[in-house]
Amino acid sequence: MPDPLYLGAGLAVAIAVTVATRALPFAIADRLRGSALLLDLARWMPLGVVVILVVYCLSGLDLSDPSGTTARLLGAAVTIGTHLWRRNGALSILAGSTVCIALLNL
């Protein structure tokens, strides 16, 4: 078993890093208001997150399983189509996930 002092030090470091990363944005919020960097991040972050999620979800496609690949691609297509139609993120995700899960379980 590891030394209790070693475990305590590791726990203290983890707690300090967690508190610091959560408190830092509030500590510097006044200086960042209206900054060009923050405005650019607010504009591009949602798109960047969606791109990363799409790449992550579609990178696991098993091309040797045509029914699973088809289900996932149709789910993604329904998500995109629903979002273009209704402009509602929650509805798009729900519709695409429902189609994907239904096709995977047929």
Secondary structure, 3 states (H helix, E strand, C coil): CCCHHHHHHHHHHHHHHHHHHHHHHHHCHHHHCCCHHHHHHHHHHHHHHHHHHHHHHHHCCCCCCHHHHHHHHHHHHHHHHHHHHHCCHHHHHHHHHHHHHHHHCC
